Every structure is written in C-alpha cells, then in structure tokens.
C-alpha cells in the first residue's frame, strides 16, 4: 500500500535528496523535479516531522542548501520503500490507467511524462509502465501511442478512429466517477442553482431528486450539441426536461399534435431529442409520448440560438430570428420599466433564457398546443407579484402574434423573469463564502461522508477542507472560519462538535455558523493580505486607465451605424487589425440583442474584444445635439461604447464598467452629461462614480 507519511510531492523531494551526496540548493532541487521553488519550500515545512519516524534528520543552511543526515542503511531502507511505493494494488493501478486513457483522449497533444506524473502523483517510471499497459487498448482502435525523446508522448491516428475510441471509452465507463468528473463543473453549477434554498430563488419549487436524475440522463449523452450549450442553456434544458418528467409522472399528458410531430421528425435535432427521451424512459421507467419528444427537440433548437460560435448556420438562425429580439426587448420593458435596462444587460437572461424559451413557445401557441405546468399553482402562490407582471408580458405576445397566452405558459415566463431578478439582486449582495474545516482522526473515512453531506446542503456558500488531527497547522487555523469535528480538539479555534452522522439538529447548528460568518470580513493572513494588495492595485490601475483614456468625439448625425463603428474603432485603436476586431465584436454583440434605448436617448455598444488591451469607456455625440438620422438608431442622440479586453480579468473589468451602466439610469445628471455635455464634464462624473465604487470596493475587502 502507498506510504501514508509522505504526500506524492514530499516523496519526490525526499527521493531527490536521498539520491544526493551533499547539500543542494532549493532552486536546483525544484528544477530537478520540475516543480516550483515555492512549492518545494511549502512542502519542506512538513518533511522534518515525517522523517523522524525513519531515524533521519532534515538539515538546511542559508547559502548552502538542504540535505538529509542519518545512518546509510536507514537512508537506503527509506529509498527502497519510496521507490516501491508506486507498486500500488491492482485496483488502484487499473483505475489510474483508465484515467490515463481518458487524459490522452481528452487532449491528444504532445505531453511530457512529467505532466501525467504530476497529475496522478506517481513517478515518471510508473507513467511509462502504464503507457505500455494501455497501448493495446488504443491499438484496438488503430491508434498508436508515440514517444518523442526529449518532447513527450502523443497519440497518432485518424480523427475518426480517435472519436470512435473516445465514444467506446465513455460507453465502457459511463457509470464510473471518471466520466462523472468530465461534466462535474457544469452539473454542479446546475445543482447549486436549483438547490439554493434561498426564499428568493424561484428554482426552489423544482423537485431536487428529479433534477438530479435528469442531469444524470443528459450527462450520459455525449453529443456535441449538448456539449456546446452554455451553462445557462444547459440549465434551461435540464429544467425543461425535469418539468416534463414531473408532468408525465402525474399522468398529465399533453394533447397529441401529429402535424407538429411529422414536421419535426426530419429535423436534424430530432435524433438528439429521441436519445434524451430513451435515456429518460430507462431512468424513470415511464413511457414518454412523441409530443414530449417534439417539445424537447424544440427546446434544443431554441437553445442553439444563443450559441454563436459553433458554425455559420447558427449565425444565420440568429438573423432569421431578428424579430424575436425586438419582441423580447418589448417584453422586458413591460415587465418592469424600472429595471428593464439592467435586465437587458443580463445576457444569461435575455439570450440564453427568454430567447431560447420564446421560439418553442410560439410554435406551441401557433399550433394551439396546450402544455400543462405542474408548478403553476406553486408559482402563483409563492411569487404572485412576478406572475402578475408576467401576465402583462404575455400581452406583448398576444398583441404581436394574436395568440392568447394561457396561464401555464405565463408560469414558464415567470420562472425566467424570477430567476433574472434573483441574479440581479445577488450581484448587489456582499455575502462571501465561508471557509469551513472538517476534522477527524485521519482526514479520511467518516469525514468524507460529512463533507459530502455538508457540500450538498450548502453548495456554493462554503469552501470545504477535510483535515486530520495532525493537519491543523498555524496556517490552517489562521485561514479557517470555523471547524466541524466529531472529537475533542485542543487547538484555539472556533470549533463546532457534532455527531458523525450529522442529524438535522447538527445541520441546523452548522447553518447558524455559516450565516454568522457569511457577512463578516474574511480572515486574513500575510499571504492573503499581499494578494489583496495586488487586487487593490489592479483595480486602481484599471479605474485610472478608464478615466484617463476616456474617448470623446462628435460625428455628423447623418452617419450610418456601420460608419459609426469604423469611426469609433479608429479612435480606440491604432492598428487596422485591432480596429476590425472592435468593429466585428461590437457588431456581433449588437446582433445578439440590440442595445439601443430610444426612451433614454442613448445607445450602449459593448463587447469583449482582443482589439483593446485595457477597459474602455467612450462617448460619441452628434455634432448638432440632435438625433442620428439612420433609422437603426431609432432617434438616439449619443452612442456610448464600453469594451473589455479578452483576458483573465473580464469579471473585474466588467464590474467596473457596470458601475457606469447603472449610473446612466440612476443619475439624471450623468445621462444629461453624456447626451449634451463636454468631454471634461463627462470625465468628471465618470471619475466621481468610479471613486465611489473604489471606496466601496475597499470597504468590502
């Protein structure tokens, strides 16, 4: 069995030291085993204690290096034990080799042996042995593992054989944790959204068990049309199917519609809908009528609208559905004019929610198809105000298309609008994740059960870590808000003692602790403080850049939309290729959902783009202060441009620029300035609002 005294990293370090005849600098050792100097230094903290059991001493001297001291036979004994440690039991070896196959199939590009060694926590020799063992599996599918000396390992074969091998591997391992992990991030995000028990979360009316099982069914289907769905669209598909299953189990069957079923059966997405249907029938042991399969097909088609980056066909669907964007804009205006502007900035809601939902809804209404909504009564009871406003929203559909919208459809609209409001409100909350530690004797066993139960109930509200009694170092104590333990601990810390099986009363006590820490500032250690200083400095630099580089220009009111994009991009970028990027990205975002607001007399063009390296806020007014003549502008007199670079700081940059978006509807003074004011007047207000935001940002640190 594996050595329990050393982690894989510690084993690498100790083995390297055992192979040295004298002191070795930390940097040299780090380079030798291909890990960072910082990682080595962190692991060295635990090595002296672990070596005592083996009669060896860890030594270090500034300017000289680190080394081990002790009797030669003891050193040889430990070396043999650690080198033999890779000879794991058969089940571990088989599991690791399966994971190796999956890693190669997931990414067939050239990888060094160390990449896999580091990933699985074993030696490169063990990885090499595993590669030999899995060669035969790949060979069955005409794929060959090739080694390029000095460079690494790669897989050679046709794309067709590669995809066939991947499909077979998934089929062979569909019920194992290996495959579950491939989709874990997306599925967990779905379950977290649904299982968040906040009173404001409209999704709480869904049945958790059905949602979990539906998610598992869709997980088993490895189809690129599902893999290409965004997280929100994937959530929408799960919820749609969960409601349908709920309806069928209650024997609330939708009226058949042969014309619709016949028209969709030749649709390229119908085969996927049938695959989902078969998976659901097997999971829930129910008979799903063809009309429900047709509905699932419609939902998939609706979901595809929002995914622009797949192919040209998707883009053409966007153009064909231009009318939907105008209808959705009007629906949002009718829902609540006070928050309509902010809702339209929520792409998850507008594009991946309402747009994807509206297309199949219109098909149902056009064909007189009735759909039951088993959640209707609960929606009306728990969210009466949202439902009432959605009655008004339904009038837009009735006025535009002449279809009477039944209450069951209004209930589905309420789910979308209710979820959007929750998302909007949650962005304003200052609640943080709570850092919780779970402690048992070894850090394994019952603590893992406890961890799973707590994670399930508190989802994204906590950061969980599991510790053994010997793991409670000063660093762990300093960064953890409170601990949950089944045994008495001597450490000076906030500790909640519970029963190992976590009965309801213990879960309630944990909930109380979580609530207690959610709204208090996070603990800080020196390292975290340094990170925070870096964050503060970054935000300060970005805000300063937006204020300093704010662009302002006046153009003829006879300019066309396309000409304006050219004029704006030439102001914001020097090089032609960057200008083209800005134009294309602004156009693409505008095609998703128009950002022209005649009632407020301005247009807001915004996008993520590689055309800029810093976030940008730019104002483009007409020379005479009158409206643009191009009908596309629908009477606005100023165009505001906000650009965010495509880098790792999209969230921070978007948050900063989002402050200015909010001020446009909250502050009449700002709106008046961008419409008719001079450059320095606008810059002064931008500076004021971002200064207020920065102070608030510091207060939350």
Buried (B, 14 or more C-beta within 10 A) or exposed (E): EBBEBBBBBBBBBBBBBBEBEEBBEBEBBBEBBBBEBEBBEEBBEBBEEBBEEBEBEBBEEEEEBBBBEBEEEBBEBBBEBBBEBBEBEEEEBEBBBBBBBBBBBEEBEEBBBBBBBBBBBBBBEBBBBBBEBBEEBBEEBBBEBEEEEEEBBBBEBEEEBBEBBBEBBBEBBBEEEBBBEBBEEBBBBBBBBBBBEEEEBBBBBBBBEBBBBBBBBBBBBBBEBBEBBBBBBBBBBBBBBBBBBBBBBEEEBBEEBEEBBEBBBEBEBBEBBBBBBBBBBEBBEEEBBBBBBBBBBBBBBBBBBBBBEEEEEBBEBBEEBEEBBEBBBBBBBBBBEEBBBBBBBBBBBBBBBBBBBBBBBBBBBEEEBEBBBBBBEBBBEBBEEBBEBBBEBBEBBEEBBEBEBBBBBBBBBBBBBBBBBBBBEEEEEEEBBBBBBBBBEBBEEBBEBBBEBBBEBBBEBBBBBBBEBEBBEEEBBBBBBBBBBBEEEEBEBEBBEBEBEBEEEBBEBBBEBBEEBBEEEBEBEEEEEEEBEEEBEEBEEBBEBBBEBBBBBBBEBEBBBEEBBBBBBBBBBEEEEBBBBBBBBBBBBBBBBBBBBEEBBBBBBBBBBEBBEBBBBBBBBBEEEEBBEBEBBBEBBBBBBBBBBBEEBEEBBBBBBBBBBBBBBEBEEBBEBBBBBEBEBBBBBBBBBBEEBBEEBEEEE
